[in-house]
Amino acid sequence: MWLIMRLKKYCQFLAILFMLSISFQSIISGDEKKIRVVIFPFHYNGDSKDLFLGIDDVMRSELIRSGYCEVTEQERTYEFIQEAVLSNIIKIENADMRNMLTKANIVDLFAKVNPKVLIQVAEKTNADFALRGTLNQFGSTLRTNIEIVQVKAKETIRVLVSECESIEKIPEMIEHLSQQIIEVCKNVNVQREIDYIQRNYQQGNITYEETTARLKNLSSEIPGSFLIHSTLFSHYFGHQEMRDYLIEEGKVLIKLFAAHEEDIRCLSFLGVDPFFEMANIYYEMGMFDDAINVYNRLIPIYPMNQIKYSKHLGELYKLKGKDELAIEAFSRVLSMDQTDFETRLNLASLYESNGDILRALEQYQHSLKYTKNISENSRVKEKIKRLQLLKDVHKK
């Protein structure tokens, strides 16, 4: 009984903190729409269910206190649960049977429903995420399993498991799990957060500096998000005074990029290729080795831009006087696109400067097929004529 009182006092304390933090949260979040969470009653497997009373309240209070979530009212949630149990499990409209079922019975039956039913109930509450879990007791050890369901996607996106060694540690365990739940929801809703910030900037509701601050704050909350860092890169791009920040974000993006489907989809909507722009910035700064490192990092894992990256890599190696590496890069381009006229000329000139007249002639002759106008055609023919004369001289 003392534990129940303790949990109730803990919930009251959290509620007070929540009320005190409302004004602060409104300053930070403005009118941002919070994510909506529905917490289904936990299913208890233990010696005494009384030990776990109030745990749902603790989690609800923690989620609300974060300022990021709003949680469906418990009574409204229970009404939908009761309706689902009676119509999907018992399948009767008998008022007597309805009265025979206790709230505990309803909760126990709901724990066994088909996942589709759970999602249907969550949809009725207009929730973005649904939480359901179990609390199990093994001697003095207590284990919590929480399933996080993304309602719109109609799928479980994460299952969290946590243990504590005594009943007194339950509030601490639930608090920790609540923070994990918030982080999972934040990661899923990053795009919505970004869209909200950018939309307000485009509508003139917030300044460039305020937009920067909000995106950086979002980045600090979820530091490993490729989407957030790519958005920051795009935000800085084109603002010369932000070049140092642009380079910083570019470095992070290069480290984070794993060519996953989500990363590539993110780049496709970005409107700018951060890796190419990073290499260009290094080139303009005379930092050729850094530009080379960018391309060498991306070429093996980002096949979509291999031709463009390899071409520029060859030009950088050529500038550095690393002819063999330049030849290798240009040859890779031609293996993917034989019609690249400029690359063939670059390759031919490298062979020529290294005294390989035969290979240079071969590349110039191939390039004749891909000249776009009379001027290009005449220029190549002049080079071929000159090299043939040189070849004849060497023969004599």
Wavefront OBJ file of the C-alpha trace (Angstrom):
o trace
v 0.000 0.000 0.000
v 2.876 2.343 0.793
v 4.210 1.870 -2.743
v 0.851 2.878 -4.262
v 0.891 6.072 -2.176
v 4.458 6.729 -3.235
v 3.610 6.342 -6.901
v 0.612 8.673 -6.534
v 2.779 11.325 -4.868
v 5.362 10.881 -7.632
v 2.656 11.478 -10.270
v 1.448 14.584 -8.422
v 5.006 15.907 -8.320
v 5.397 15.337 -12.065
v 2.097 17.095 -12.721
v 3.313 20.171 -10.792
v 6.559 20.216 -12.767
v 4.558 19.934 -15.967
v 2.378 22.936 -15.082
v 5.435 25.020 -14.185
v 7.102 24.139 -17.481
v 4.149 25.031 -19.759
v 5.217 28.629 -20.357
v 8.820 27.618 -20.939
v 7.807 24.950 -23.419
v 5.586 27.394 -25.280
v 8.550 29.719 -25.752
v 10.649 26.955 -27.237
v 8.013 25.165 -29.245
v 5.706 28.019 -30.249
v 2.578 26.552 -31.779
v 4.236 23.323 -32.871
v 1.864 20.421 -32.909
v 2.838 17.840 -30.314
v 2.830 14.169 -31.168
v -0.171 12.294 -29.799
v 0.403 9.092 -27.855
v -2.124 6.579 -26.582
v -1.023 4.358 -23.705
v -2.928 1.122 -23.512
v -3.195 -0.406 -20.021
v -0.210 -2.563 -19.166
v -0.721 -6.290 -18.759
v 0.605 -7.432 -15.377
v 2.113 -10.837 -14.669
v 3.159 -10.908 -11.050
v 2.413 -12.003 -7.536
v 0.173 -9.030 -6.856
v -1.273 -6.609 -9.391
v -1.612 -4.018 -6.629
v 2.163 -3.602 -6.735
v 1.949 -2.119 -10.223
v -0.952 0.270 -9.750
v -0.089 3.763 -10.953
v 2.660 2.789 -13.397
v 0.579 3.877 -16.392
v 0.128 7.237 -14.654
v 3.861 7.628 -14.134
v 4.581 7.028 -17.823
v 1.761 9.340 -18.876
v 3.099 12.110 -16.623
v 6.651 11.666 -17.901
v 5.573 11.882 -21.543
v 3.479 14.990 -20.931
v 6.220 16.633 -18.853
v 8.627 16.311 -21.786
v 6.607 18.971 -23.604
v 6.892 16.858 -26.761
v 3.886 14.601 -26.303
v 0.227 14.811 -25.510
v -1.390 11.653 -24.204
v -4.946 10.473 -24.828
v -7.145 10.644 -21.735
v -7.256 7.330 -19.862
v -11.044 7.153 -19.627
v -11.478 7.791 -23.345
v -8.830 5.172 -24.119
v -10.583 2.644 -21.918
v -13.930 3.278 -23.629
v -12.425 2.379 -27.006
v -10.702 -0.658 -25.481
v -13.955 -1.890 -23.978
v -15.749 -1.435 -27.294
v -13.000 -3.345 -29.129
v -13.038 -6.236 -26.664
v -16.816 -6.624 -26.742
v -17.151 -6.384 -30.519
v -13.982 -8.190 -31.635
v -13.447 -10.829 -28.967
v -16.706 -11.628 -27.192
v -18.824 -10.603 -30.203
v -22.027 -10.185 -28.197
v -24.283 -7.283 -27.288
v -25.587 -8.918 -24.103
v -25.846 -6.215 -21.450
v -25.595 -8.773 -18.633
v -22.287 -10.096 -19.947
v -21.037 -6.532 -20.356
v -21.792 -5.891 -16.696
v -20.097 -9.139 -15.616
v -16.734 -8.048 -17.038
v -14.542 -6.014 -14.710
v -12.093 -3.413 -15.894
v -9.263 -5.853 -15.148
v -10.983 -8.482 -17.329
v -11.286 -6.015 -20.196
v -7.599 -5.088 -19.946
v -6.523 -8.742 -19.845
v -8.639 -9.554 -22.906
v -7.337 -6.531 -24.795
v -3.741 -7.707 -24.256
v -4.584 -10.687 -26.478
v -6.191 -8.813 -29.376
v -4.941 -8.979 -32.942
v -2.442 -6.160 -33.712
v -4.877 -4.892 -36.363
v -7.472 -4.286 -33.667
v -4.934 -2.397 -31.565
v -4.179 -0.104 -34.518
v -7.893 0.430 -35.163
v -8.365 1.543 -31.561
v -5.299 3.806 -31.774
v -6.686 5.389 -34.951
v -9.918 6.248 -33.145
v -7.921 8.210 -30.589
v -6.119 10.094 -33.423
v -2.807 8.952 -31.992
v 0.519 9.106 -33.830
v 1.978 6.364 -31.637
v 0.490 3.629 -29.479
v 2.187 2.049 -26.478
v 1.326 -1.271 -24.940
v 3.384 -3.297 -22.576
v 3.723 -5.997 -20.001
v 5.159 -5.994 -16.521
v 6.538 -9.317 -15.348
v 7.820 -10.299 -11.945
v 10.451 -13.011 -11.489
v 11.135 -13.224 -7.794
v 12.421 -9.761 -6.866
v 13.277 -8.892 -10.469
v 10.778 -6.827 -12.458
v 10.889 -6.667 -16.253
v 9.019 -4.263 -18.507
v 8.419 -4.805 -22.232
v 6.998 -1.884 -24.190
v 5.928 -2.080 -27.806
v 5.935 1.215 -29.735
v 3.523 1.180 -32.665
v 3.561 3.864 -35.352
v -0.135 4.168 -36.086
v 0.068 5.698 -39.560
v 2.547 3.051 -40.754
v 0.496 0.360 -38.955
v 3.601 -1.349 -37.622
v 5.698 -1.832 -34.510
v 8.819 0.293 -34.836
v 10.584 -0.624 -31.601
v 10.316 -2.910 -28.590
v 11.934 -1.630 -25.394
v 12.939 -3.922 -22.556
v 14.087 -2.849 -19.101
v 14.622 -4.510 -15.732
v 14.988 -3.426 -12.129
v 15.919 -5.405 -9.056
v 13.325 -4.072 -6.626
v 9.854 -2.562 -6.513
v 11.311 0.709 -5.242
v 13.149 1.121 -8.569
v 9.979 0.933 -10.695
v 9.482 4.731 -11.002
v 13.120 5.142 -12.047
v 12.761 2.362 -14.633
v 9.567 3.871 -16.067
v 11.180 7.318 -16.220
v 14.105 5.895 -18.203
v 11.767 4.030 -20.554
v 9.728 7.187 -21.094
v 12.859 9.029 -22.238
v 13.609 6.202 -24.656
v 10.064 6.353 -26.015
v 10.408 10.099 -26.606
v 13.702 9.602 -28.459
v 12.160 6.931 -30.696
v 9.204 9.195 -31.494
v 11.505 12.138 -32.178
v 13.564 10.127 -34.643
v 10.438 9.057 -36.500
v 9.047 12.590 -36.542
v 12.211 14.424 -37.551
v 10.867 15.198 -41.024
v 7.712 16.731 -39.590
v 9.766 18.886 -37.237
v 11.983 20.062 -40.092
v 9.010 20.797 -42.366
v 7.420 22.863 -39.614
v 10.573 24.955 -39.084
v 11.207 25.481 -42.790
v 7.581 26.342 -43.481
v 7.628 29.037 -40.804
v 10.861 30.426 -42.239
v 9.460 30.516 -45.776
v 6.303 32.233 -44.535
v 8.366 34.872 -42.769
v 7.236 33.856 -39.289
v 10.811 33.315 -38.091
v 14.142 34.794 -39.174
v 17.103 33.025 -40.737
v 18.894 33.160 -37.382
v 15.885 31.699 -35.542
v 15.615 28.946 -38.140
v 19.299 28.169 -37.683
v 18.884 28.013 -33.907
v 15.886 25.671 -34.127
v 17.604 23.324 -36.569
v 20.755 23.273 -34.436
v 18.676 22.572 -31.340
v 16.990 19.701 -33.164
v 20.422 18.441 -34.185
v 21.651 18.516 -30.587
v 18.623 16.476 -29.499
v 19.168 13.866 -32.242
v 22.882 14.161 -33.124
v 23.067 11.143 -35.424
v 20.293 12.173 -37.815
v 21.513 12.339 -41.418
v 18.317 14.171 -42.351
v 18.834 16.980 -39.837
v 22.482 17.511 -40.774
v 21.702 17.519 -44.491
v 18.953 20.087 -43.830
v 21.423 22.264 -41.946
v 23.893 21.945 -44.829
v 21.213 23.073 -47.272
v 20.254 25.910 -44.911
v 23.855 27.194 -44.789
v 24.483 26.672 -48.505
v 24.618 29.909 -50.477
v 25.379 32.019 -47.394
v 29.072 32.897 -47.591
v 29.147 34.071 -43.980
v 28.075 30.568 -42.903
v 30.832 28.731 -44.777
v 32.586 27.484 -41.636
v 29.295 25.989 -40.401
v 28.675 24.540 -43.853
v 32.044 22.766 -43.773
v 31.346 21.476 -40.267
v 28.003 19.999 -41.353
v 29.564 18.565 -44.499
v 32.149 16.700 -42.441
v 29.413 15.239 -40.264
v 27.404 14.172 -43.323
v 30.390 12.400 -44.852
v 30.867 10.424 -41.619
v 27.182 9.606 -41.248
v 26.452 8.650 -44.854
v 25.988 4.892 -45.160
v 24.144 4.847 -48.518
v 21.039 3.451 -46.836
v 17.763 3.863 -48.683
v 16.730 6.643 -46.293
v 20.015 8.524 -46.816
v 19.713 8.385 -50.592
v 16.059 9.411 -50.511
v 17.012 12.332 -48.293
v 19.668 13.492 -50.791
v 17.256 13.181 -53.693
v 14.899 15.720 -52.072
v 17.617 18.041 -50.802
v 18.131 19.978 -54.040
v 21.893 20.090 -53.534
v 24.630 17.452 -53.503
v 26.446 18.174 -50.205
v 29.418 15.949 -51.053
v 30.067 17.573 -54.429
v 29.676 21.032 -52.898
v 32.052 20.140 -50.057
v 34.695 19.030 -52.558
v 34.165 22.250 -54.526
v 34.657 24.354 -51.397
v 37.898 22.533 -50.624
v 38.976 23.059 -54.239
v 38.286 26.806 -54.041
v 40.291 26.947 -50.809
v 43.212 25.131 -52.468
v 42.713 22.142 -50.168
v 43.015 19.555 -52.938
v 43.820 16.625 -50.636
v 40.624 17.222 -48.654
v 38.585 17.344 -51.860
v 40.235 14.101 -52.997
v 39.374 12.461 -49.672
v 35.709 13.426 -50.088
v 35.484 11.703 -53.467
v 37.450 8.633 -52.364
v 35.143 8.233 -49.370
v 31.956 8.457 -51.470
v 32.801 6.713 -54.759
v 32.771 3.138 -53.353
v 29.420 3.539 -51.564
v 27.448 6.021 -53.682
v 27.171 4.549 -57.195
v 24.578 7.112 -58.288
v 27.249 9.813 -58.695
v 30.298 7.694 -59.499
v 30.808 9.230 -62.954
v 30.699 12.828 -61.738
v 32.845 12.112 -58.692
v 35.421 10.067 -60.649
v 35.732 12.771 -63.303
v 36.447 15.474 -60.739
v 38.739 13.149 -58.830
v 40.787 12.611 -62.010
v 41.052 16.377 -62.529
v 42.245 16.843 -58.941
v 44.874 14.122 -59.303
v 45.978 15.744 -62.547
v 46.403 19.081 -60.746
v 48.423 17.327 -58.044
v 50.674 15.727 -60.690
v 49.545 12.218 -59.726
v 49.152 11.053 -63.313
v 48.708 7.333 -62.649
v 45.849 7.944 -60.241
v 44.322 10.470 -62.639
v 44.494 7.937 -65.487
v 42.807 5.359 -63.247
v 39.981 7.787 -62.381
v 39.411 8.872 -65.999
v 39.466 5.258 -67.197
v 36.780 4.427 -64.627
v 34.616 7.226 -66.036
v 34.973 5.899 -69.599
v 34.152 2.361 -68.477
v 30.774 3.734 -67.387
v 30.271 6.290 -70.158
v 32.217 5.875 -73.395
v 30.698 9.039 -74.852
v 32.363 11.432 -72.378
v 34.359 13.591 -74.786
v 36.150 15.789 -72.226
v 37.284 12.804 -70.184
v 38.782 11.156 -73.280
v 40.720 14.339 -74.043
v 41.965 14.453 -70.448
v 43.045 10.830 -70.624
v 44.731 11.342 -74.011
v 46.635 14.390 -72.753
v 47.907 12.419 -69.735
v 49.154 9.603 -71.964
v 50.780 12.190 -74.227
v 52.541 14.000 -71.371
v 53.877 10.660 -70.145
v 55.240 9.807 -73.590
v 52.719 7.073 -74.369
v 52.022 8.240 -77.940
v 50.151 5.120 -79.055
v 47.592 5.241 -76.206
v 47.201 8.982 -76.620
v 46.487 8.516 -80.336
v 43.990 5.775 -79.532
v 42.033 8.042 -77.180
v 42.050 10.993 -79.576
v 40.816 8.802 -82.411
v 38.013 7.409 -80.204
v 36.996 10.922 -79.201
v 36.309 11.861 -82.847
v 33.081 9.835 -82.594
v 31.785 12.080 -79.827
v 32.682 15.597 -80.973
v 29.676 17.920 -80.858
v 30.688 20.468 -83.497
v 33.159 21.286 -86.281
v 35.439 23.199 -83.930
v 35.880 20.214 -81.573
v 36.357 17.875 -84.522
v 39.076 20.102 -86.038
v 40.855 20.464 -82.688
v 41.051 16.697 -82.202
v 42.215 16.103 -85.783
v 45.038 18.593 -85.252
v 46.171 16.674 -82.155
v 46.005 13.372 -84.038
v 48.025 14.827 -86.935
v 50.692 16.175 -84.562
v 51.024 12.882 -82.691
v 51.217 10.857 -85.893
v 54.107 13.057 -87.012
v 55.808 12.448 -83.663
v 55.245 8.724 -84.006
v 56.791 8.749 -87.488
v 59.797 10.679 -86.193
v 60.345 8.106 -83.439
v 60.193 5.306 -85.995
v 63.018 6.878 -88.002
l 1 2 3 4 5 6 7 8 9 10 11 12 13 14 15 16 17 18 19 20 21 22 23 24 25 26 27 28 29 30 31 32 33 34 35 36 37 38 39 40 41 42 43 44 45 46 47 48 49 50 51 52 53 54 55 56 57 58 59 60 61 62 63 64 65 66 67 68 69 70 71 72 73 74 75 76 77 78 79 80 81 82 83 84 85 86 87 88 89 90 91 92 93 94 95 96 97 98 99 100 101 102 103 104 105 106 107 108 109 110 111 112 113 114 115 116 117 118 119 120 121 122 123 124 125 126 127 128 129 130 131 132 133 134 135 136 137 138 139 140 141 142 143 144 145 146 147 148 149 150 151 152 153 154 155 156 157 158 159 160 161 162 163 164 165 166 167 168 169 170 171 172 173 174 175 176 177 178 179 180 181 182 183 184 185 186 187 188 189 190 191 192 193 194 195 196 197 198 199 200 201 202 203 204 205 206 207 208 209 210 211 212 213 214 215 216 217 218 219 220 221 222 223 224 225 226 227 228 229 230 231 232 233 234 235 236 237 238 239 240 241 242 243 244 245 246 247 248 249 250 251 252 253 254 255 256 257 258 259 260 261 262 263 264 265 266 267 268 269 270 271 272 273 274 275 276 277 278 279 280 281 282 283 284 285 286 287 288 289 290 291 292 293 294 295 296 297 298 299 300 301 302 303 304 305 306 307 308 309 310 311 312 313 314 315 316 317 318 319 320 321 322 323 324 325 326 327 328 329 330 331 332 333 334 335 336 337 338 339 340 341 342 343 344 345 346 347 348 349 350 351 352 353 354 355 356 357 358 359 360 361 362 363 364 365 366 367 368 369 370 371 372 373 374 375 376 377 378 379 380 381 382 383 384 385 386 387 388 389 390 391 392 393 394 395 396
